[in-house]
Amino acid sequence: MDWTSIAVVGCQLGYAWASSVVVGHPLDTVKTRLQAGKGYKSTMHCIVTTYRKEAAAGFFKGMSFPVATIAAYNSLVFGFFSNAQRSICKRRYGDERHPAGLVDVAAASMLTGLVSVSLGAPIDLVKIRLQMQTAGRAESFQLAGSMSSHGVTAAPAGARSLHVANSAGGAINVYRGPVHCINSIVQREGLRGLYRGGVAMLLRDIPGYALYFVPYAVFCDLLKSDGATAPHPCAIWLAGGLAGAISWVTATPADVVKSRLQADAHLHRKYNGVLHCILHSYKTEGVQVFFRGASVNAIRGFPMSATMFLGYELSLQFFQRF
């Protein structure tokens, strides 16, 4: 076995996954602010407002932590999925190499969604808390909800801010970076605080991963050439992108609830839990609130998922040679 080649492939896979995060993060920031923020009339209005107040850097807030953890997270997701699929096939057919049916893929993917939250929830929480912070003085970014308390930058009725007032009358960010964010949350809420929104994430990811891996398997089968043992890399890329777009669009309602719960800071908490967040959001903003960011999710989900699946499949083919 050529360990140098394996190391090179591993590095290339990590770079590919990290690149997909960098490319998709600006849209992820827009999606998060549309879902958990208030005052944006449309996707374009959110983009223009963010650029005017924070310049291009505003779209990349909170990106460092996902980039640093994407290799570990994707290894968990794809590794667990592959092992779960093999275990299911061995139990059902007596051979772990038996081709998995769609039911097998669905079962393995739902189990993957369940396990992925253990690592994904803290990553998303830190990312969202940092994304919801903005630079500026009186024009601090507003969260959906309402709050007025001593020491917090004044906000219009029906909105609240993640900035606290400083002695100069301006606004300072609550979190200085991902490490400071994690330390602050753990000190105030304990380790449990890192899993705020975890139940909503389960509601998103358990069916979401089923609608991720099952469509991917279907599209790969449809796009595979007659007589070919494996789909062409272009077919993998297209199947992965389509599967990602489908998964993210259908997961948008649960994603809205998760984003709102995770953006809900401990000091000025508004939502008591998943059900309270759903009912309050529906009563104050209507059913349309649960589809905020759906178009952004579709656009962002295609290239990110296409890159992830292609990297996964090519690395799998490489390691299967040994």
LUMSE-825232 format. One line per field, with one value per residue (C-alpha): residue number from 1; residue in one letter; x, y, z. Coordinates in steps of 0.25 Angstrom, whole numbers. Last residue first. Layout:
pagu	NUM/...;
miba	a/...;
X	X/...;
Y	Y/...;
Z	Z/...;
This chain:
pagu	322/321/320/319/318/317/316/315/314/313/312/311/310/309/308/307/306/305/304/303/302/301/300/299/298/297/296/295/294/293/292/291/290/289/288/287/286/285/284/283/282/281/280/279/278/277/276/275/274/273/272/271/270/269/268/267/266/265/264/263/262/261/260/259/258/257/256/255/254/253/252/251/250/249/248/247/246/245/244/243/242/241/240/239/238/237/236/235/234/233/232/231/230/229/228/227/226/225/224/223/222/221/220/219/218/217/216/215/214/213/212/211/210/209/208/207/206/205/204/203/202/201/200/199/198/197/196/195/194/193/192/191/190/189/188/187/186/185/184/183/182/181/180/179/178/177/176/175/174/173/172/171/170/169/168/167/166/165/164/163/162/161/160/159/158/157/156/155/154/153/152/151/150/149/148/147/146/145/144/143/142/141/140/139/138/137/136/135/134/133/132/131/130/129/128/127/126/125/124/123/122/121/120/119/118/117/116/115/114/113/112/111/110/109/108/107/106/105/104/103/102/101/100/99/98/97/96/95/94/93/92/91/90/89/88/87/86/85/84/83/82/81/80/79/78/77/76/75/74/73/72/71/70/69/68/67/66/65/64/63/62/61/60/59/58/57/56/55/54/53/52/51/50/49/48/47/46/45/44/43/42/41/40/39/38/37/36/35/34/33/32/31/30/29/28/27/26/25/24/23/22/21/20/19/18/17/16/15/14/13/12/11/10/9/8/7/6/5/4/3/2/1;
miba	f/r/q/f/f/q/l/s/l/e/y/g/l/f/m/t/a/s/m/p/f/g/r/i/a/n/v/s/a/g/r/f/f/v/q/v/g/e/t/k/y/s/h/l/i/c/h/l/v/g/n/y/k/r/h/l/h/a/d/a/q/l/r/s/k/v/v/d/a/p/t/a/t/v/w/s/i/a/g/a/l/g/g/a/l/w/i/a/c/p/h/p/a/t/a/g/d/s/k/l/l/d/c/f/v/a/y/p/v/f/y/l/a/y/g/p/i/d/r/l/l/m/a/v/g/g/r/y/l/g/r/l/g/e/r/q/v/i/s/n/i/c/h/v/p/g/r/y/v/n/i/a/g/g/a/s/n/a/v/h/l/s/r/a/g/a/p/a/a/t/v/g/h/s/s/m/s/g/a/l/q/f/s/e/a/r/g/a/t/q/m/q/l/r/i/k/v/l/d/i/p/a/g/l/s/v/s/v/l/g/t/l/m/s/a/a/a/v/d/v/l/g/a/p/h/r/e/d/g/y/r/r/k/c/i/s/r/q/a/n/s/f/f/g/f/v/l/s/n/y/a/a/i/t/a/v/p/f/s/m/g/k/f/f/g/a/a/a/e/k/r/y/t/t/v/i/c/h/m/t/s/k/y/g/k/g/a/q/l/r/t/k/v/t/d/l/p/h/g/v/v/v/s/s/a/w/a/y/g/l/q/c/g/v/v/a/i/s/t/w/d/m;
X	-24/-32/-44/-37/-37/-51/-55/-47/-54/-68/-66/-60/-71/-81/-76/-74/-88/-93/-87/-90/-105/-108/-105/-115/-126/-123/-124/-137/-142/-137/-150/-160/-164/-167/-178/-187/-190/-181/-186/-194/-186/-173/-179/-184/-172/-162/-171/-171/-156/-153/-154/-152/-148/-135/-128/-116/-115/-115/-126/-118/-118/-133/-136/-127/-133/-147/-143/-136/-148/-156/-144/-142/-150/-141/-128/-131/-135/-123/-114/-119/-118/-104/-100/-106/-99/-85/-87/-91/-79/-70/-76/-85/-79/-80/-84/-92/-102/-97/-100/-109/-122/-114/-107/-120/-127/-115/-114/-129/-128/-115/-120/-135/-132/-122/-132/-142/-133/-126/-137/-144/-131/-127/-139/-136/-121/-126/-117/-107/-95/-103/-103/-88/-90/-100/-92/-78/-80/-86/-75/-64/-70/-72/-58/-52/-61/-57/-59/-73/-82/-79/-78/-87/-86/-90/-75/-77/-80/-94/-97/-99/-107/-119/-134/-146/-161/-160/-148/-135/-127/-113/-113/-108/-122/-132/-142/-145/-154/-153/-146/-132/-127/-113/-107/-110/-107/-92/-86/-81/-91/-93/-103/-92/-84/-96/-100/-86/-85/-98/-96/-83/-89/-101/-93/-84/-94/-105/-98/-103/-118/-116/-107/-118/-127/-117/-115/-130/-132/-121/-126/-140/-134/-128/-113/-105/-100/-85/-90/-94/-105/-116/-123/-113/-101/-108/-112/-97/-92/-101/-98/-83/-85/-94/-85/-73/-80/-86/-74/-64/-72/-72/-57/-53/-63/-57/-47/-55/-68/-60/-54/-67/-74/-74/-71/-83/-79/-65/-71/-75/-81/-92/-94/-91/-101/-112/-110/-110/-122/-129/-126/-132/-144/-151/-141/-145/-143/-133/-133/-138/-133/-120/-117/-120/-111/-100/-101/-101/-87/-83/-85/-71/-63/-70/-68/-54/-52/-58/-49/-37/-40/-42/-28/-22/-27/-23/-9/-8/-13/-3/8/3/5/0;
Y	-8/-3/0/12/19/16/22/34/36/34/43/55/54/53/66/74/71/74/88/91/88/92/107/109/100/106/120/117/112/123/126/115/114/129/126/120/133/143/146/134/124/128/127/114/108/114/109/95/95/100/112/123/137/137/150/146/132/136/131/129/114/114/123/115/101/106/111/98/90/98/98/82/80/91/85/71/74/83/73/61/70/73/59/53/64/61/46/47/55/45/34/24/11/-3/2/-8/3/17/22/34/27/19/31/39/28/27/42/43/33/39/53/51/41/51/61/52/50/63/74/68/64/79/83/75/80/94/97/86/95/100/86/87/97/109/122/117/107/118/128/117/113/127/131/119/123/138/151/148/158/168/183/194/209/219/221/213/201/196/181/175/163/171/171/173/175/189/196/193/200/195/187/191/192/184/184/171/167/155/152/156/170/174/186/199/208/206/197/182/171/158/148/140/138/132/124/118/114/107/100/94/90/83/76/68/60/64/54/42/43/48/36/27/33/30/16/13/21/13/0/3/8/-5/-8/-17/-29/-26/-27/-41/-49/-42/-34/-34/-33/-22/-14/-15/-10/2/6/5/14/24/24/28/38/45/44/47/59/65/62/68/80/84/95/100/100/108/118/122/130/143/141/149/161/161/166/180/180/191/192/178/172/181/178/163/164/172/162/151/158/168/167/174/162/151/136/131/142/144/129/129/141/135/121/129/135/121/113/115/115/102/95/99/92/79/80/83/71/62/66/64/50/47/52/44/31/33/35/22/14/0;
Z	-8/-20/-12/-6/-19/-22/-9/-11/-24/-18/-6/-14/-24/-13/-6/-19/-24/-10/-9/-23/-22/-8/-10/-21/-14/0/-6/-12/1/9/16/15/29/30/19/30/36/43/57/60/51/58/71/69/63/73/84/78/77/91/100/90/93/100/104/111/105/91/81/68/71/73/60/52/56/53/40/37/40/30/20/20/7/0/5/2/-13/-15/-10/-18/-30/-27/-24/-36/-45/-39/-39/-54/-57/-50/-58/-51/-47/-52/-66/-75/-79/-75/-61/-61/-56/-45/-41/-40/-31/-22/-20/-18/-7/-1/1/4/14/20/21/28/40/37/39/51/57/55/62/74/74/74/86/86/90/102/108/110/121/119/123/123/112/103/106/103/90/85/89/81/69/69/76/81/87/76/80/78/79/90/94/107/99/96/94/80/77/74/76/67/69/73/68/75/85/88/100/114/120/114/102/94/82/73/60/61/57/52/58/50/62/62/52/50/50/58/53/45/58/66/53/52/67/67/53/58/72/65/54/63/71/60/51/58/56/41/39/45/34/23/27/27/14/7/12/7/-7/-8/-5/-14/-6/-1/14/11/19/12/22/34/24/16/28/33/20/19/34/30/18/25/37/28/20/31/41/30/26/40/42/28/30/44/41/29/38/49/40/33/44/36/22/16/24/19/5/11/25/24/9/6/17/12/-3/0/10/-1/-11/-3/0/9/20/33/43/45/48/34/25/33/32/17/14/23/16/2/6/12/-1/-8/5/9/-4/-3/10/4/-8/1/10/-2/-7/6/7/-7/-4/9/2/-9/1/8/-4/0;
